[in-house]
Amino acid sequence: MADPIVWCDIPVLDLNRAIRFYSAVLGREVGKHEFGGATLGVLPHNEGEVSGCLVAGAAAKPSDRGVMIYLNANGRLDEAVAAVTPNGGSVIEPKHPIGPFGFRAIIIDSEGNRVALHSD
């Protein structure tokens, strides 16, 4: 069966600030690319992997109450959480177990979105 999630758009207010934040938290560079006249921050991924992008614009409104995505911080969750506050975010729930599904931390990113960081 194919992955049920194929892509995500994370709304941002300041694209450059969000690129810096996600590059620091993910420990990999977020690329800045032009697509169809729009500038996006593309989250790091390999060919065939599910990923997403950072989107700024009139229709992009960050929220701490909407859908929560889980970003892969496997093997480096402590480092990812440590990078949140110095890069303009906040930690809502520090690292905690989620049963047989590993661990997560819930954060607010530099733009005001609620996001989970996940690790086995």
Biopython code that builds the backbone (N, CA, C, O; Angstrom):
import numpy as np
from Bio.PDB.StructureBuilder import StructureBuilder

atoms = [
    (1, "MET", "N", (0.841, -1.179, 0.000)),
    (1, "MET", "CA", (0.000, 0.000, 0.000)),
    (1, "MET", "C", (0.885, 1.241, 0.000)),
    (1, "MET", "O", (1.915, 1.274, 0.673)),
    (2, "ALA", "N", (0.490, 2.242, -0.742)),
    (2, "ALA", "CA", (1.239, 3.494, -0.809)),
    (2, "ALA", "C", (1.071, 4.283, 0.488)),
    (2, "ALA", "O", (0.099, 4.091, 1.219)),
    (3, "ASP", "N", (2.023, 5.169, 0.766)),
    (3, "ASP", "CA", (1.915, 6.033, 1.938)),
    (3, "ASP", "C", (0.616, 6.829, 1.859)),
    (3, "ASP", "O", (0.301, 7.361, 0.795)),
    (4, "PRO", "N", (-0.156, 6.931, 2.953)),
    (4, "PRO", "CA", (-1.396, 7.690, 2.901)),
    (4, "PRO", "C", (-1.161, 9.202, 2.781)),
    (4, "PRO", "O", (-2.023, 9.929, 2.287)),
    (5, "ILE", "N", (-0.009, 9.663, 3.229)),
    (5, "ILE", "CA", (0.329, 11.084, 3.085)),
    (5, "ILE", "C", (1.385, 11.184, 1.998)),
    (5, "ILE", "O", (2.393, 10.480, 2.040)),
    (6, "VAL", "N", (1.157, 12.061, 1.023)),
    (6, "VAL", "CA", (2.099, 12.175, -0.085)),
    (6, "VAL", "C", (2.894, 13.479, -0.064)),
    (6, "VAL", "O", (3.965, 13.551, -0.666)),
    (7, "TRP", "N", (2.397, 14.502, 0.611)),
    (7, "TRP", "CA", (3.079, 15.797, 0.656)),
    (7, "TRP", "C", (2.404, 16.646, 1.702)),
    (7, "TRP", "O", (1.258, 16.382, 2.064)),
    (8, "CYS", "N", (3.086, 17.660, 2.199)),
    (8, "CYS", "CA", (2.439, 18.633, 3.080)),
    (8, "CYS", "C", (2.984, 20.023, 2.766)),
    (8, "CYS", "O", (4.142, 20.180, 2.381)),
    (9, "ASP", "N", (2.142, 21.007, 2.933)),
    (9, "ASP", "CA", (2.528, 22.410, 2.845)),
    (9, "ASP", "C", (2.430, 22.979, 4.254)),
    (9, "ASP", "O", (1.378, 22.892, 4.888)),
    (10, "ILE", "N", (3.507, 23.555, 4.741)),
    (10, "ILE", "CA", (3.521, 24.183, 6.053)),
    (10, "ILE", "C", (3.444, 25.689, 5.838)),
    (10, "ILE", "O", (4.359, 26.272, 5.256)),
    (11, "PRO", "N", (2.367, 26.334, 6.296)),
    (11, "PRO", "CA", (2.238, 27.773, 6.086)),
    (11, "PRO", "C", (3.233, 28.556, 6.941)),
    (11, "PRO", "O", (3.450, 28.232, 8.108)),
    (12, "VAL", "N", (3.832, 29.586, 6.350)),
    (12, "VAL", "CA", (4.801, 30.418, 7.065)),
    (12, "VAL", "C", (4.544, 31.888, 6.772)),
    (12, "VAL", "O", (3.981, 32.235, 5.733)),
    (13, "LEU", "N", (4.956, 32.738, 7.683)),
    (13, "LEU", "CA", (4.844, 34.182, 7.490)),
    (13, "LEU", "C", (6.104, 34.759, 6.869)),
    (13, "LEU", "O", (6.039, 35.664, 6.036)),
    (14, "ASP", "N", (7.255, 34.230, 7.280)),
    (14, "ASP", "CA", (8.552, 34.716, 6.820)),
    (14, "ASP", "C", (9.332, 33.506, 6.307)),
    (14, "ASP", "O", (9.842, 32.717, 7.103)),
    (15, "LEU", "N", (9.429, 33.354, 4.997)),
    (15, "LEU", "CA", (10.036, 32.168, 4.398)),
    (15, "LEU", "C", (11.492, 31.987, 4.820)),
    (15, "LEU", "O", (11.892, 30.874, 5.161)),
    (16, "ASN", "N", (12.284, 33.042, 4.805)),
    (16, "ASN", "CA", (13.704, 32.918, 5.172)),
    (16, "ASN", "C", (13.875, 32.496, 6.624)),
    (16, "ASN", "O", (14.720, 31.656, 6.933)),
    (17, "ARG", "N", (13.079, 33.075, 7.515)),
    (17, "ARG", "CA", (13.138, 32.706, 8.938)),
    (17, "ARG", "C", (12.749, 31.235, 9.102)),
    (17, "ARG", "O", (13.403, 30.502, 9.844)),
    (18, "ALA", "N", (11.696, 30.803, 8.418)),
    (18, "ALA", "CA", (11.232, 29.418, 8.519)),
    (18, "ALA", "C", (12.270, 28.447, 7.953)),
    (18, "ALA", "O", (12.466, 27.363, 8.502)),
    (19, "ILE", "N", (12.932, 28.826, 6.865)),
    (19, "ILE", "CA", (13.986, 27.980, 6.296)),
    (19, "ILE", "C", (15.116, 27.807, 7.303)),
    (19, "ILE", "O", (15.624, 26.698, 7.474)),
    (20, "ARG", "N", (15.516, 28.884, 7.971)),
    (20, "ARG", "CA", (16.569, 28.794, 8.995)),
    (20, "ARG", "C", (16.121, 27.880, 10.139)),
    (20, "ARG", "O", (16.888, 27.033, 10.597)),
    (21, "PHE", "N", (14.881, 28.053, 10.596)),
    (21, "PHE", "CA", (14.341, 27.260, 11.698)),
    (21, "PHE", "C", (14.340, 25.776, 11.353)),
    (21, "PHE", "O", (14.885, 24.966, 12.101)),
    (22, "TYR", "N", (13.734, 25.416, 10.228)),
    (22, "TYR", "CA", (13.613, 24.005, 9.873)),
    (22, "TYR", "C", (14.961, 23.387, 9.506)),
    (22, "TYR", "O", (15.166, 22.197, 9.749)),
    (23, "SER", "N", (15.871, 24.146, 8.938)),
    (23, "SER", "CA", (17.216, 23.628, 8.676)),
    (23, "SER", "C", (17.905, 23.267, 9.990)),
    (23, "SER", "O", (18.559, 22.228, 10.087)),
    (24, "ALA", "N", (17.759, 24.125, 11.001)),
    (24, "ALA", "CA", (18.383, 23.877, 12.300)),
    (24, "ALA", "C", (17.731, 22.692, 13.008)),
    (24, "ALA", "O", (18.430, 21.830, 13.540)),
    (25, "VAL", "N", (16.414, 22.643, 13.019)),
    (25, "VAL", "CA", (15.706, 21.588, 13.739)),
    (25, "VAL", "C", (15.877, 20.231, 13.059)),
    (25, "VAL", "O", (16.076, 19.225, 13.739)),
    (26, "LEU", "N", (15.804, 20.188, 11.740)),
    (26, "LEU", "CA", (15.935, 18.924, 11.018)),
    (26, "LEU", "C", (17.389, 18.490, 10.853)),
    (26, "LEU", "O", (17.661, 17.330, 10.541)),
    (27, "GLY", "N", (18.316, 19.413, 11.060)),
    (27, "GLY", "CA", (19.729, 19.066, 10.916)),
    (27, "GLY", "C", (20.141, 18.849, 9.477)),
    (27, "GLY", "O", (21.187, 18.258, 9.212)),
    (28, "ARG", "N", (19.338, 19.316, 8.555)),
    (28, "ARG", "CA", (19.611, 19.218, 7.109)),
    (28, "ARG", "C", (19.100, 20.498, 6.463)),
    (28, "ARG", "O", (18.134, 21.102, 6.930)),
    (29, "GLU", "N", (19.748, 20.893, 5.404)),
    (29, "GLU", "CA", (19.411, 22.152, 4.738)),
    (29, "GLU", "C", (18.048, 22.080, 4.039)),
    (29, "GLU", "O", (17.772, 21.145, 3.287)),
    (30, "VAL", "N", (17.213, 23.073, 4.299)),
    (30, "VAL", "CA", (15.952, 23.241, 3.570)),
    (30, "VAL", "C", (16.273, 24.082, 2.335)),
    (30, "VAL", "O", (16.825, 25.176, 2.444)),
    (31, "GLY", "N", (15.925, 23.562, 1.173)),
    (31, "GLY", "CA", (16.242, 24.252, -0.080)),
    (31, "GLY", "C", (15.214, 25.307, -0.431)),
    (31, "GLY", "O", (14.019, 25.123, -0.201)),
    (32, "LYS", "N", (15.678, 26.411, -0.988)),
    (32, "LYS", "CA", (14.793, 27.475, -1.444)),
    (32, "LYS", "C", (14.693, 27.363, -2.964)),
    (32, "LYS", "O", (15.700, 27.462, -3.665)),
    (33, "HIS", "N", (13.475, 27.156, -3.472)),
    (33, "HIS", "CA", (13.270, 26.894, -4.891)),
    (33, "HIS", "C", (12.106, 27.701, -5.447)),
    (33, "HIS", "O", (11.173, 28.054, -4.726)),
    (34, "GLU", "N", (12.178, 27.982, -6.720)),
    (34, "GLU", "CA", (11.095, 28.644, -7.454)),
    (34, "GLU", "C", (10.297, 27.600, -8.217)),
    (34, "GLU", "O", (10.868, 26.802, -8.961)),
    (35, "PHE", "N", (8.987, 27.600, -8.038)),
    (35, "PHE", "CA", (8.098, 26.707, -8.775)),
    (35, "PHE", "C", (6.894, 27.506, -9.242)),
    (35, "PHE", "O", (6.148, 28.039, -8.421)),
    (36, "GLY", "N", (6.700, 27.595, -10.527)),
    (36, "GLY", "CA", (5.526, 28.274, -11.063)),
    (36, "GLY", "C", (5.337, 29.685, -10.562)),
    (36, "GLY", "O", (4.209, 30.115, -10.321)),
    (37, "GLY", "N", (6.419, 30.409, -10.403)),
    (37, "GLY", "CA", (6.335, 31.793, -9.951)),
    (37, "GLY", "C", (6.288, 31.961, -8.443)),
    (37, "GLY", "O", (6.273, 33.090, -7.954)),
    (38, "ALA", "N", (6.263, 30.864, -7.691)),
    (38, "ALA", "CA", (6.243, 30.929, -6.230)),
    (38, "ALA", "C", (7.584, 30.459, -5.680)),
    (38, "ALA", "O", (8.200, 29.545, -6.226)),
    (39, "THR", "N", (8.028, 31.084, -4.605)),
    (39, "THR", "CA", (9.241, 30.658, -3.924)),
    (39, "THR", "C", (8.834, 29.814, -2.726)),
    (39, "THR", "O", (8.012, 30.233, -1.912)),
    (40, "LEU", "N", (9.411, 28.626, -2.623)),
    (40, "LEU", "CA", (9.075, 27.681, -1.562)),
    (40, "LEU", "C", (10.336, 27.204, -0.861)),
    (40, "LEU", "O", (11.422, 27.216, -1.440)),
    (41, "GLY", "N", (10.186, 26.794, 0.363)),
    (41, "GLY", "CA", (11.250, 26.109, 1.083)),
    (41, "GLY", "C", (10.934, 24.627, 1.057)),
    (41, "GLY", "O", (9.969, 24.191, 1.685)),
    (42, "VAL", "N", (11.724, 23.849, 0.345)),
    (42, "VAL", "CA", (11.452, 22.414, 0.198)),
    (42, "VAL", "C", (12.208, 21.643, 1.278)),
    (42, "VAL", "O", (13.430, 21.736, 1.388)),
    (43, "LEU", "N", (11.452, 20.879, 2.074)),
    (43, "LEU", "CA", (12.054, 20.095, 3.148)),
    (43, "LEU", "C", (12.961, 19.025, 2.560)),
    (43, "LEU", "O", (12.667, 18.481, 1.496)),
    (44, "PRO", "N", (14.057, 18.718, 3.240)),
    (44, "PRO", "CA", (15.009, 17.743, 2.706)),
    (44, "PRO", "C", (14.378, 16.360, 2.596)),
    (44, "PRO", "O", (13.671, 15.904, 3.494)),
    (45, "HIS", "N", (14.653, 15.708, 1.472)),
    (45, "HIS", "CA", (14.151, 14.354, 1.262)),
    (45, "HIS", "C", (14.893, 13.710, 0.104)),
    (45, "HIS", "O", (15.506, 14.388, -0.720)),
    (46, "ASN", "N", (14.823, 12.401, 0.061)),
    (46, "ASN", "CA", (15.401, 11.646, -1.045)),
    (46, "ASN", "C", (14.296, 11.293, -2.029)),
    (46, "ASN", "O", (13.115, 11.309, -1.684)),
    (47, "GLU", "N", (14.682, 10.979, -3.232)),
    (47, "GLU", "CA", (13.727, 10.587, -4.268)),
    (47, "GLU", "C", (12.801, 9.484, -3.745)),
    (47, "GLU", "O", (13.261, 8.488, -3.187)),
    (48, "GLY", "N", (11.501, 9.674, -3.933)),
    (48, "GLY", "CA", (10.519, 8.678, -3.536)),
    (48, "GLY", "C", (10.051, 8.781, -2.097)),
    (48, "GLY", "O", (9.154, 8.037, -1.699)),
    (49, "GLU", "N", (10.624, 9.678, -1.298)),
    (49, "GLU", "CA", (10.204, 9.845, 0.089)),
    (49, "GLU", "C", (9.109, 10.901, 0.194)),
    (49, "GLU", "O", (9.055, 11.830, -0.612)),
    (50, "VAL", "N", (8.243, 10.756, 1.182)),
    (50, "VAL", "CA", (7.229, 11.763, 1.471)),
    (50, "VAL", "C", (7.925, 12.966, 2.088)),
    (50, "VAL", "O", (8.824, 12.804, 2.913)),
    (51, "SER", "N", (7.525, 14.163, 1.701)),
    (51, "SER", "CA", (8.119, 15.362, 2.254)),
    (51, "SER", "C", (7.109, 16.497, 2.191)),
    (51, "SER", "O", (5.901, 16.266, 2.223)),
    (52, "GLY", "N", (7.603, 17.713, 2.102)),
    (52, "GLY", "CA", (6.723, 18.869, 2.058)),
    (52, "GLY", "C", (7.512, 20.133, 1.839)),
    (52, "GLY", "O", (8.722, 20.111, 1.616)),
    (53, "CYS", "N", (6.790, 21.243, 1.908)),
    (53, "CYS", "CA", (7.452, 22.521, 1.689)),
    (53, "CYS", "C", (6.881, 23.591, 2.604)),
    (53, "CYS", "O", (5.796, 23.449, 3.168)),
    (54, "LEU", "N", (7.637, 24.652, 2.730)),
    (54, "LEU", "CA", (7.243, 25.844, 3.471)),
    (54, "LEU", "C", (6.655, 26.821, 2.470)),
    (54, "LEU", "O", (7.279, 27.120, 1.451)),
    (55, "VAL", "N", (5.458, 27.321, 2.751)),
    (55, "VAL", "CA", (4.734, 28.156, 1.807)),
    (55, "VAL", "C", (4.345, 29.471, 2.474)),
    (55, "VAL", "O", (3.705, 29.475, 3.525)),
    (56, "ALA", "N", (4.736, 30.588, 1.857)),
    (56, "ALA", "CA", (4.326, 31.915, 2.333)),
    (56, "ALA", "C", (3.353, 32.503, 1.326)),
    (56, "ALA", "O", (3.404, 32.177, 0.141)),
    (57, "GLY", "N", (2.480, 33.356, 1.791)),
    (57, "GLY", "CA", (1.540, 34.018, 0.890)),
    (57, "GLY", "C", (0.220, 34.283, 1.576)),
    (57, "GLY", "O", (0.023, 33.921, 2.736)),
    (58, "ALA", "N", (-0.688, 34.922, 0.844)),
    (58, "ALA", "CA", (-1.966, 35.333, 1.403)),
    (58, "ALA", "C", (-2.792, 34.157, 1.931)),
    (58, "ALA", "O", (-3.519, 34.306, 2.913)),
    (59, "ALA", "N", (-2.687, 32.998, 1.293)),
    (59, "ALA", "CA", (-3.478, 31.841, 1.707)),
    (59, "ALA", "C", (-2.804, 31.033, 2.814)),
    (59, "ALA", "O", (-3.408, 30.107, 3.356)),
    (60, "ALA", "N", (-1.572, 31.367, 3.151)),
    (60, "ALA", "CA", (-0.812, 30.622, 4.163)),
    (60, "ALA", "C", (-0.985, 31.285, 5.521)),
    (60, "ALA", "O", (-0.526, 32.407, 5.734)),
    (61, "LYS", "N", (-1.648, 30.591, 6.436)),
    (61, "LYS", "CA", (-1.860, 31.131, 7.778)),
    (61, "LYS", "C", (-1.437, 30.092, 8.808)),
    (61, "LYS", "O", (-2.147, 29.108, 9.015)),
    (62, "PRO", "N", (-0.293, 30.296, 9.456)),
    (62, "PRO", "CA", (0.158, 29.352, 10.475)),
    (62, "PRO", "C", (-0.880, 29.205, 11.589)),
    (62, "PRO", "O", (-1.628, 30.138, 11.881)),
    (63, "SER", "N", (-0.915, 28.019, 12.206)),
    (63, "SER", "CA", (-1.877, 27.759, 13.273)),
    (63, "SER", "C", (-1.305, 26.756, 14.261)),
    (63, "SER", "O", (-0.565, 25.843, 13.892)),
    (64, "ASP", "N", (-1.661, 26.944, 15.515)),
    (64, "ASP", "CA", (-1.283, 25.974, 16.540)),
    (64, "ASP", "C", (-2.473, 25.100, 16.911)),
    (64, "ASP", "O", (-2.446, 24.413, 17.932)),
    (65, "ARG", "N", (-3.523, 25.121, 16.083)),
    (65, "ARG", "CA", (-4.743, 24.382, 16.386)),
    (65, "ARG", "C", (-5.206, 23.458, 15.262)),
    (65, "ARG", "O", (-6.197, 22.745, 15.423)),
    (66, "GLY", "N", (-4.519, 23.460, 14.150)),
    (66, "GLY", "CA", (-4.953, 22.663, 13.014)),
    (66, "GLY", "C", (-4.292, 21.297, 12.975)),
    (66, "GLY", "O", (-3.877, 20.760, 14.002)),
    (67, "VAL", "N", (-4.203, 20.754, 11.794)),
    (67, "VAL", "CA", (-3.587, 19.454, 11.577)),
    (67, "VAL", "C", (-2.151, 19.484, 12.082)),
    (67, "VAL", "O", (-1.426, 20.453, 11.860)),
    (68, "MET", "N", (-1.748, 18.422, 12.758)),
    (68, "MET", "CA", (-0.372, 18.360, 13.249)),
    (68, "MET", "C", (0.385, 17.309, 12.435)),
    (68, "MET", "O", (-0.015, 16.147, 12.365)),
    (69, "ILE", "N", (1.474, 17.741, 11.831)),
    (69, "ILE", "CA", (2.309, 16.798, 11.099)),
    (69, "ILE", "C", (3.444, 16.333, 12.009)),
    (69, "ILE", "O", (3.849, 17.030, 12.940)),
    (70, "TYR", "N", (3.941, 15.132, 11.710)),
    (70, "TYR", "CA", (5.065, 14.558, 12.439)),
    (70, "TYR", "C", (6.268, 14.581, 11.514)),
    (70, "TYR", "O", (6.231, 14.010, 10.425)),
    (71, "LEU", "N", (7.330, 15.240, 11.944)),
    (71, "LEU", "CA", (8.556, 15.302, 11.165)),
    (71, "LEU", "C", (9.565, 14.302, 11.715)),
    (71, "LEU", "O", (9.654, 14.094, 12.925)),
    (72, "ASN", "N", (10.313, 13.695, 10.825)),
    (72, "ASN", "CA", (11.268, 12.662, 11.177)),
    (72, "ASN", "C", (12.507, 13.260, 11.837)),
    (72, "ASN", "O", (13.273, 13.992, 11.211)),
    (73, "ALA", "N", (12.682, 12.935, 13.106)),
    (73, "ALA", "CA", (13.898, 13.308, 13.831)),
    (73, "ALA", "C", (14.537, 12.039, 14.384)),
    (73, "ALA", "O", (15.153, 12.054, 15.450)),
    (74, "ASN", "N", (14.385, 10.948, 13.653)),
    (74, "ASN", "CA", (14.836, 9.642, 14.116)),
    (74, "ASN", "C", (16.330, 9.632, 14.422)),
    (74, "ASN", "O", (17.161, 9.989, 13.586)),
    (75, "GLY", "N", (16.646, 9.211, 15.651)),
    (75, "GLY", "CA", (18.038, 9.131, 16.068)),
    (75, "GLY", "C", (18.638, 10.456, 16.499)),
    (75, "GLY", "O", (19.789, 10.498, 16.932)),
    (76, "ARG", "N", (17.876, 11.543, 16.388)),
    (76, "ARG", "CA", (18.410, 12.851, 16.788)),
    (76, "ARG", "C", (17.330, 13.737, 17.410)),
    (76, "ARG", "O", (17.386, 14.962, 17.308)),
    (77, "LEU", "N", (16.348, 13.103, 18.057)),
    (77, "LEU", "CA", (15.241, 13.859, 18.640)),
    (77, "LEU", "C", (15.723, 14.860, 19.686)),
    (77, "LEU", "O", (15.253, 15.997, 19.706)),
    (78, "ASP", "N", (16.645, 14.462, 20.548)),
    (78, "ASP", "CA", (17.152, 15.392, 21.568)),
    (78, "ASP", "C", (17.808, 16.610, 20.919)),
    (78, "ASP", "O", (17.596, 17.737, 21.366)),
    (79, "GLU", "N", (18.600, 16.395, 19.872)),
    (79, "GLU", "CA", (19.238, 17.505, 19.157)),
    (79, "GLU", "C", (18.194, 18.404, 18.511)),
    (79, "GLU", "O", (18.310, 19.628, 18.562)),
    (80, "ALA", "N", (17.175, 17.801, 17.904)),
    (80, "ALA", "CA", (16.128, 18.574, 17.235)),
    (80, "ALA", "C", (15.389, 19.451, 18.239)),
    (80, "ALA", "O", (15.159, 20.632, 17.982)),
    (81, "VAL", "N", (15.019, 18.883, 19.373)),
    (81, "VAL", "CA", (14.312, 19.647, 20.406)),
    (81, "VAL", "C", (15.201, 20.776, 20.927)),
    (81, "VAL", "O", (14.721, 21.884, 21.167)),
    (82, "ALA", "N", (16.490, 20.501, 21.100)),
    (82, "ALA", "CA", (17.423, 21.522, 21.587)),
    (82, "ALA", "C", (17.550, 22.682, 20.610)),
    (82, "ALA", "O", (17.870, 23.797, 21.022)),
    (83, "ALA", "N", (17.308, 22.444, 19.324)),
    (83, "ALA", "CA", (17.425, 23.508, 18.320)),
    (83, "ALA", "C", (16.179, 24.364, 18.206)),
    (83, "ALA", "O", (16.216, 25.406, 17.552)),
    (84, "VAL", "N", (15.081, 23.962, 18.817)),
    (84, "VAL", "CA", (13.810, 24.679, 18.659)),
    (84, "VAL", "C", (13.872, 26.096, 19.229)),
    (84, "VAL", "O", (13.694, 27.061, 18.484)),
    (85, "THR", "N", (14.118, 26.239, 20.512)),
    (85, "THR", "CA", (14.066, 27.552, 21.177)),
    (85, "THR", "C", (15.101, 28.534, 20.643)),
    (85, "THR", "O", (14.749, 29.689, 20.405)),
    (86, "PRO", "N", (16.371, 28.138, 20.439)),
    (86, "PRO", "CA", (17.342, 29.104, 19.924)),
    (86, "PRO", "C", (17.035, 29.586, 18.506)),
    (86, "PRO", "O", (17.592, 30.585, 18.050)),
    (87, "ASN", "N", (16.155, 28.877, 17.818)),
    (87, "ASN", "CA", (15.816, 29.253, 16.447)),
    (87, "ASN", "C", (14.411, 29.838, 16.328)),
    (87, "ASN", "O", (13.831, 29.850, 15.242)),
    (88, "GLY", "N", (13.863, 30.322, 17.445)),
    (88, "GLY", "CA", (12.618, 31.074, 17.405)),
    (88, "GLY", "C", (11.350, 30.288, 17.652)),
    (88, "GLY", "O", (10.256, 30.827, 17.486)),
    (89, "GLY", "N", (11.464, 29.027, 18.043)),
    (89, "GLY", "CA", (10.271, 28.232, 18.345)),
    (89, "GLY", "C", (10.126, 28.023, 19.836)),
    (89, "GLY", "O", (10.871, 28.598, 20.629)),
    (90, "SER", "N", (9.162, 27.195, 20.216)),
    (90, "SER", "CA", (8.992, 26.846, 21.620)),
    (90, "SER", "C", (8.563, 25.391, 21.733)),
    (90, "SER", "O", (7.919, 24.842, 20.839)),
    (91, "VAL", "N", (8.930, 24.790, 22.838)),
    (91, "VAL", "CA", (8.598, 23.393, 23.091)),
    (91, "VAL", "C", (7.342, 23.366, 23.961)),
    (91, "VAL", "O", (7.332, 23.895, 25.073)),
    (92, "ILE", "N", (6.285, 22.743, 23.440)),
    (92, "ILE", "CA", (5.026, 22.628, 24.189)),
    (92, "ILE", "C", (5.036, 21.383, 25.063)),
    (92, "ILE", "O", (4.674, 21.430, 26.238)),
    (93, "GLU", "N", (5.459, 20.259, 24.467)),
    (93, "GLU", "CA", (5.581, 18.998, 25.198)),
    (93, "GLU", "C", (6.960, 18.435, 24.905)),
    (93, "GLU", "O", (7.255, 18.089, 23.761)),
    (94, "PRO", "N", (7.816, 18.337, 25.929)),
    (94, "PRO", "CA", (9.147, 17.783, 25.681)),
    (94, "PRO", "C", (9.053, 16.316, 25.255)),
    (94, "PRO", "O", (7.976, 15.720, 25.262)),
    (95, "LYS", "N", (10.178, 15.761, 24.893)),
    (95, "LYS", "CA", (10.251, 14.357, 24.450)),
    (95, "LYS", "C", (9.508, 13.459, 25.429)),
    (95, "LYS", "O", (9.723, 13.522, 26.640)),
    (96, "HIS", "N", (8.625, 12.616, 24.879)),
    (96, "HIS", "CA", (7.884, 11.664, 25.700)),
    (96, "HIS", "C", (7.529, 10.439, 24.859)),
    (96, "HIS", "O", (7.405, 10.535, 23.638)),
    (97, "PRO", "N", (7.364, 9.277, 25.522)),
    (97, "PRO", "CA", (7.041, 8.066, 24.776)),
    (97, "PRO", "C", (5.599, 8.102, 24.262)),
    (97, "PRO", "O", (4.710, 8.671, 24.896)),
    (98, "ILE", "N", (5.393, 7.487, 23.109)),
    (98, "ILE", "CA", (4.037, 7.337, 22.561)),
    (98, "ILE", "C", (3.793, 5.846, 22.307)),
    (98, "ILE", "O", (3.506, 5.418, 21.189)),
    (99, "GLY", "N", (3.920, 5.077, 23.388)),
    (99, "GLY", "CA", (3.689, 3.636, 23.344)),
    (99, "GLY", "C", (4.657, 2.934, 22.418)),
    (99, "GLY", "O", (5.847, 3.246, 22.405)),
    (100, "PRO", "N", (4.155, 1.989, 21.642)),
    (100, "PRO", "CA", (5.035, 1.223, 20.758)),
    (100, "PRO", "C", (5.497, 2.014, 19.527)),
    (100, "PRO", "O", (6.227, 1.485, 18.689)),
    (101, "PHE", "N", (5.076, 3.273, 19.418)),
    (101, "PHE", "CA", (5.388, 4.084, 18.240)),
    (101, "PHE", "C", (6.596, 4.988, 18.432)),
    (101, "PHE", "O", (6.874, 5.837, 17.585)),
    (102, "GLY", "N", (7.315, 4.816, 19.532)),
    (102, "GLY", "CA", (8.530, 5.588, 19.741)),
    (102, "GLY", "C", (8.324, 6.778, 20.654)),
    (102, "GLY", "O", (7.657, 6.688, 21.685)),
    (103, "PHE", "N", (8.913, 7.901, 20.253)),
    (103, "PHE", "CA", (8.907, 9.115, 21.063)),
    (103, "PHE", "C", (8.547, 10.314, 20.196)),
    (103, "PHE", "O", (8.758, 10.311, 18.984)),
    (104, "ARG", "N", (8.007, 11.326, 20.835)),
    (104, "ARG", "CA", (7.733, 12.575, 20.135)),
    (104, "ARG", "C", (7.916, 13.738, 21.088)),
    (104, "ARG", "O", (7.900, 13.581, 22.309)),
    (105, "ALA", "N", (8.089, 14.903, 20.500)),
    (105, "ALA", "CA", (8.040, 16.176, 21.209)),
    (105, "ALA", "C", (7.126, 17.060, 20.374)),
    (105, "ALA", "O", (7.160, 17.006, 19.145)),
    (106, "ILE", "N", (6.318, 17.864, 21.027)),
    (106, "ILE", "CA", (5.432, 18.771, 20.305)),
    (106, "ILE", "C", (5.963, 20.187, 20.488)),
    (106, "ILE", "O", (6.229, 20.640, 21.601)),
    (107, "ILE", "N", (6.107, 20.862, 19.366)),
    (107, "ILE", "CA", (6.705, 22.197, 19.369)),
    (107, "ILE", "C", (5.804, 23.187, 18.631)),
    (107, "ILE", "O", (4.877, 22.805, 17.917)),
    (108, "ILE", "N", (6.103, 24.457, 18.824)),
    (108, "ILE", "CA", (5.567, 25.526, 17.987)),
    (108, "ILE", "C", (6.755, 26.026, 17.187)),
    (108, "ILE", "O", (7.778, 26.403, 17.759)),
    (109, "ASP", "N", (6.626, 26.032, 15.861)),
    (109, "ASP", "CA", (7.752, 26.452, 15.024)),
    (109, "ASP", "C", (7.916, 27.967, 15.048)),
    (109, "ASP", "O", (7.172, 28.662, 15.740)),
    (110, "SER", "N", (8.864, 28.471, 14.311)),
    (110, "SER", "CA", (9.158, 29.907, 14.297)),
    (110, "SER", "C", (8.011, 30.726, 13.725)),
    (110, "SER", "O", (8.000, 31.949, 13.868)),
    (111, "GLU", "N", (7.042, 30.075, 13.077)),
    (111, "GLU", "CA", (5.933, 30.780, 12.431)),
    (111, "GLU", "C", (4.614, 30.672, 13.186)),
    (111, "GLU", "O", (3.650, 31.358, 12.847)),
    (112, "GLY", "N", (4.562, 29.817, 14.206)),
    (112, "GLY", "CA", (3.350, 29.645, 14.992)),
    (112, "GLY", "C", (2.598, 28.351, 14.728)),
    (112, "GLY", "O", (1.484, 28.181, 15.223)),
    (113, "ASN", "N", (3.179, 27.431, 13.956)),
    (113, "ASN", "CA", (2.555, 26.137, 13.691)),
    (113, "ASN", "C", (2.901, 25.125, 14.770)),
    (113, "ASN", "O", (4.030, 25.092, 15.260)),
    (114, "ARG", "N", (1.931, 24.302, 15.138)),
    (114, "ARG", "CA", (2.162, 23.175, 16.040)),
    (114, "ARG", "C", (2.650, 22.009, 15.194)),
    (114, "ARG", "O", (2.003, 21.635, 14.216)),
    (115, "VAL", "N", (3.795, 21.431, 15.568)),
    (115, "VAL", "CA", (4.429, 20.355, 14.816)),
    (115, "VAL", "C", (4.959, 19.327, 15.812)),
    (115, "VAL", "O", (5.399, 19.690, 16.903)),
    (116, "ALA", "N", (4.920, 18.048, 15.444)),
    (116, "ALA", "CA", (5.521, 17.002, 16.269)),
    (116, "ALA", "C", (6.849, 16.585, 15.647)),
    (116, "ALA", "O", (6.971, 16.486, 14.426)),
    (117, "LEU", "N", (7.819, 16.347, 16.479)),
    (117, "LEU", "CA", (9.102, 15.764, 16.069)),
    (117, "LEU", "C", (9.087, 14.335, 16.568)),
    (117, "LEU", "O", (8.799, 14.100, 17.742)),
    (118, "HIS", "N", (9.391, 13.370, 15.707)),
    (118, "HIS", "CA", (9.235, 11.947, 16.029)),
    (118, "HIS", "C", (10.530, 11.174, 15.881)),
    (118, "HIS", "O", (11.345, 11.469, 15.006)),
    (119, "SER", "N", (10.717, 10.175, 16.748)),
    (119, "SER", "CA", (11.837, 9.253, 16.648)),
    (119, "SER", "C", (11.411, 7.895, 17.188)),
    (119, "SER", "O", (10.584, 7.801, 18.095)),
    (120, "ASP", "N", (12.002, 6.826, 16.602)),
    (120, "ASP", "CA", (11.735, 5.470, 17.109)),
    (120, "ASP", "C", (12.298, 5.331, 18.498)),
    (120, "ASP", "O", (12.183, 4.267, 19.107)),
]
sb = StructureBuilder()
sb.init_structure("model")
sb.init_model(0)
sb.init_chain("A")
sb.init_seg("    ")
for serial, (resi, resn, name, xyz) in enumerate(atoms, 1):
    if name == "N":
        sb.init_residue(resn, " ", resi, " ")
    sb.init_atom(name, np.array(xyz, "f"), 0.0, 1.0, " ", f" {name:<3s}", serial, name[0])
structure = sb.get_structure()
